[in-house]
Amino acid sequence: MPKLPPLNPNLLKAGTFPFAAFEARKAALKAAGQQIFDFGVGDPVEPTPDFIRQALADGIPTVSQYPSPHGLLQLRDAISKYLSRRFGVSINSESEIMPSVGSKEAVFNITSLFGGANSKRNIIIAPQPGYFVVEKSAIMNSLEFYPYALTPTNQYLMDLASLPPALLNKTAIAWINYPHNPTGAICSLEYLKQQVATAHKYGFVLCSDETYCDIYDNIPPPSVLQAAKESVLAFHSCSKRSGMTAYRSGFVAGDAELIRRFVAYRNIIGAAPPVFTQQAALAAWSDDLHPAQRRACFAQKKDVLLGFFKERELEVYQGGATFYLWVKAPGAKAQPYAELLLEKGLVVSPGDFFGEANSDYFRVALAPSLEDCHRAVQVWKKI
């Protein structure tokens, strides 16, 4: 058998999906008859609204043709109207919006627009704990990843101006993520303006992951687009807002030149959402009632778990948004505690899944049904 050429070493360096080992263990337990309460991956079980599913079905064309890398103008118009309703901003649907294949595709691929063998800007800054895809993308594109440690002390807020100027002058992209995964932390508009000012001062792109902006407790979080559009991109998704994780639908909005370059790049790699998925997204972004209904559902589930954690005297960071709870483990490390829970069918995410410095916390995703949250608490009480 002929010998295959070696793999890209960056692929090996990037490693695996952090949830993979737990997924395998979970599958084995399930096959053995163990009931599983999955608070691990952020994939809630609430049904996708009927009108969105109908829009998907109605959007399947009689003749299948390649979708435009820039997406349907009707969808971009709907997104522009959503951004106006939600944040009071005016975003040009012709030049400042690009639909994406979920936010993950866009978060990963934006890095490919930067760097290069002779680039003087080869650093990607992102928060830890945080979304692991940013680091994986930096590695795959041979760029340097700089993790900014978020802690209870700094209220999980990243202050870019506190970093050394020499670092910022070599930065291509800095990522912020509010509401924050995994802690649920939120920020103010004034905070966003400060980060934009730092980005403009040092000449790097500020990317804002706003996937959870419509999943909040009381106060609607702001968008970076309210601070600026120049050298700024905001990343949004239908996954959490509308229960459309399997649809792979999102969008990027902001700086027109960056959007133009991103569309050109996607034209090369052939990544564009199918037309029928875009029709479903159009329906989703045009409606604000169903996100409110989902917020109410998550609030009920949150009350159940918070009540139990209070009873157990477990420390929970109260961020004010997302459907995550960031919980301090009742011991030195969260990993052994998560392993213990898994043996009983309770799946949570150890903090080091989101960065090495977070091993004393674990994340609880309010993904199971309200009924299963109650059942899970009864199992948890016996541990």
ZIPE-V566696 format. One record per run of one state. SS is the DSSP state (2 for helix, 1 for strand, 0 for the rest). FROM is the first residue (numbers start at 1). LEN is the number of residues. If there is no record, write none. Layout:
ss->{SS/SS}
from->{FROM/FROM}
len->{LEN/LEN}
This chain:
ss->{0/2/0/2/0/1/0/2/0/2/0/1/0/2/0/1/0/2/0/1/0/2/0/2/0/1/0/1/0/2/0/1/0/1/0/2/0/1/2/0/2/0/1/0/2/0/2/0/2/0/1/0/1/0/1/0/2/0/1/0/1/2/0/2/0/1/0/2/0}
from->{1/9/15/20/32/37/39/50/59/73/88/97/101/102/114/123/129/132/141/144/150/160/163/165/169/171/178/185/186/189/203/205/210/216/217/224/227/232/238/243/245/248/250/255/256/270/275/286/289/312/316/318/320/322/324/329/334/344/346/348/349/351/355/356/359/361/366/370/381}
len->{8/6/5/12/5/2/11/9/14/15/9/4/1/12/9/6/3/9/3/6/10/3/2/4/2/7/7/1/3/14/2/5/6/1/7/3/5/6/5/2/3/2/5/1/14/5/11/3/23/4/2/2/2/2/5/5/10/2/2/1/2/4/1/3/2/5/4/11/3}
